[in-house]
Amino acid sequence: MIEVRNVRKSFGDKVVLKDVSATMRPGKTSLIIGTSGSGKTVLMKVMIGLLPVDAGEVLYEGRDIVKMDHKELKELRKQVGMLFQGGALFDSKTVEENVMFPLDMFTTDSKSKKLSRVNEVLNRVNLVDTNKKYPAELSGGMKKRVALARAIVQNPKYLFCDEPNSGLDPQTSLVIDKLVKEITLEYNITTVINTHDMNTVMESGDHIVYLYQGNKQWEGTNKDIIFSKDEKLNSFIFASEFLAKAKEIIMMEDGHNK
């Protein structure tokens, strides 16, 4: 579990996060959404420890990352997986070498043990027999799945995804959303996703935090969001046609499940 408590962050005179609080739980996909400049990217960087806070706490299982020294942060990051926007694969390395990179960096396991784990996670993201391929030989969706395999290769307790569907077509985006959600549930990971993709919101939004000008404007689930009366949230997310269609789908599902 990750808890953000009353976090404030400024750059010079510009206040980017204003007393933001939220709780991200294991086995759930927590989404941070908002317009450009809302503070969502800064919040994710604060949560990972890439940016210091001006005030507040970021707690991992009750331990404040803000107060950790370099050694403690390094140990914590061994438990963190990161899916970067664009994948951030090494072009000169094969799929196998890319996925093995965190194991080479953070473990002293034998080559055979590391290779076994690499093959396990490649199988999990449906990329069997791609070990010796290079990123240039892969489609955009395959690259994202390689990046996801690399992010989970160390069995992380925490997974951060920065715009995981950036540059992907809608169908491939749904595949990535489904994989992230399944892996989160299977391994009981605390997953945090920074996104503006509304398909991701509806597919994976177990818990959603909407930031507006540095404030936590709204918080809820993907079902709650459909019926939100928050004008700022609705104007950000929904065209009226989409909102009406989404409500219709939710109501039909609820009726079917009764």
N, C-alpha and C positions, 0 to 999 in steps of 0.2 A: 504494500500500500504506500502511496505517495500523498502527502498532505502539504498543500501550499497555504500558508497562514499569513494574511495581511501583508502580502508582498508589495513593496514599492520599488520602482526603478526609474531613474531619471538619466538623461543625457544632457548635461548642462542645465539649461532652464526648462527643458522639455520633459515633462513627466509622462512616461510611457505606460507604466503600470501603477494603478492607484488602489492600494489596499486590497489586492486580489486574493481571494481564498477559494480553495476547491480541494476535493478529495478524489483520488484516482484509485480504484480498488482492483485487486487481483481477479483475473478471469473476465474482466470487462474491458471494452474498448472505449476509452475516453477521448472525445474529440474537442479540439480547441478551434473555434471558427470565428471569423470576423473579417472585415474589409482590410485592405492594405493600410498599414499604419495604426491598426487597432491594438497592437501589442502582442499578438499571438505568437509570432516568431521569437520575440524577446522573452515571453513567458516560458517557451520551451527551452531556450538557451539557459535561462535561470534555473529551470528544473534539472537540467543536465549538469549544471555547475560551470558552464562556459562563461557566464556573466555573474558578477557579484550583485547582491541586492543592496539597496539603500536601507531597507528595513524589512522585517518579517522573517519567516522561517520556511524552509523547504525540508520536510521530514520524510526520510525513507525508513519505514518501520519504526518511527519514533526518533530516529537519529537525524540531527539537523546538518544538512550538507553545507550550510553556510559556515558552520563552526569546524568543519573537517580540515585537517592539514593535508598536505600533498600526498602522504602515504595512505591516509584513510580514503581520500578521493580515488586514488589509483585502485585500491581494493574494491571500492564500490563499483567502479566502471567495468570491472571484470564481470559484474552481474547485469550490465546494461548492454542491450543490442540497439543498433541505430540503422534505420533504413533512410538513407539520404535522398533528397530530391535529385532526380536524374540517375540514381543508383550509385554513382561515384565509384565505379569499378576501375581497376587498374588495366588499362588497355594492353599493356605489355605482358600481363599475366593471363594464364588460362583460367577457365571457370574453376577448376580444382584449386589452383593457386590462390585465386581471389577468395574463395570460401575458406581455405585453410589459413589465410593470413592472420585472423585473430588468435587462432590456436598456436601459430608460430610465435606470436607476439606475447601471449599471456600464459602459455602452458609449457611444461617440459615433457609432454607426452611423446611416446615413440611415434615414428613416421607412420607405422601401420595403424596405430590407434587413431591418429589424427585423420588418416585417409578413410578409415571405417566411419568416423563421425561425419566427414564431408559427404561420403556416399549416402549416409542416412538422411541428412538434411536435403540433399539434392533430390533424393527419392520423394521426400515429403512435399517438395514444391513441384513435383512432376517434371524433373529434368534429368532423368536417368540417361546415361551414355553421352553426357555433354562435357565430361571432365576435361577433355583436351581441346575443346573449342576456345576461341578467343572472343572477347566482347563484340568485335566487329562482325563476327559471323552470326550474331544473335539478333532476334527481333527486339523491339522495345519492351514487350511484355516479358520475354525470356530474361532480358537484362535485369528487370525489376525482381523477377523470381530468384535469380542468382544473388542479387543484393539482399533479398529477404533471407535466403539460405545462410548467407554470411552473417546476417544480423542475429540469427538464432543458433548458430553453430556452437556457442558456448553455453547453451541452455540458460539464457538470461532470465532473471526474475522480472526485469523491466525492459520494455521495448518502446522505442520512440520512432515514429514515422513522420518524416517531414514531406508533406505533399506527395504521398506515395503514388498517386495517379497522374502526376504531372506528365504531359506529353503522350498519354495513352488514349487509345480510342475507347468509347464507352463499354464495349464488350470485354476488352482486356482489363479495364478498370474494375469491372465486376469480379473478374477472376482474382485480381489482387485483393480486393476487399474481402472476398470469401475466404481466401487463404489466411489473411491476417486474423480474421475473426475466429476461424477454426483453430489456428495455432494458439491464439490467446486462451481459448477455452481448454484445449487439450493440455497445455502446460501450465495453466493457471497464472499466466503472465499479467502484470500490470502494464497495459498498453496505452500509450498516449499518441494521438494522431493530430497533426497540424494540417488542416485542409480547408479548401473552399469548394470542394466537389460535393454537390448536393446528393449525388448518387451514393457517395460514401456516407454522408449524414444519414440517409434513409436506410442504407444497408447495414451499417456498423455502429450506429449511434446509441450504444447502451447508456452512455452518459455524455452530455454535450455542454460545453461551456462557451457561451457567446460573449465575446469582448467587444465593447464599443468605446472608442476613445480612451482606452486604458482601464475602463471599469468592467467588472463582471456584470453585464446587463441582464443576462438570463442564464438559467441552468435547468436541465431536464433531460428527457430521453427522446429518441426519434419519434415516438408516438405522441409525447407531450408537445413536441415542436409543431405538429400539424395543427393543433388547436390553440396555439399560443395567441394571446391578445396583445403581445408586446409589439407595438407599431414599428419600432426600429428593427427588431428581429425579422418581422414579416416583410418589411420593405427590402431588407438585405437578401433574404432567401427566396421569397416566392413571387413569381408572377401570378396573377389571380387565377389563370387557367391551371397552372401547376398545383396551386394550393387546393383548388376545388377537386382536381383529379386525385390528389394524395389523400384528401379527406374521404373521398368515395371509396378508395382502396382500403383504408384503415377500417372504415365502418363495415365494409363487406367482410373483411377478415374477422372482425370482432363478432359479427353476426354468425359467421360460419363456425366459430369456435365455441359458441354458446350451446 
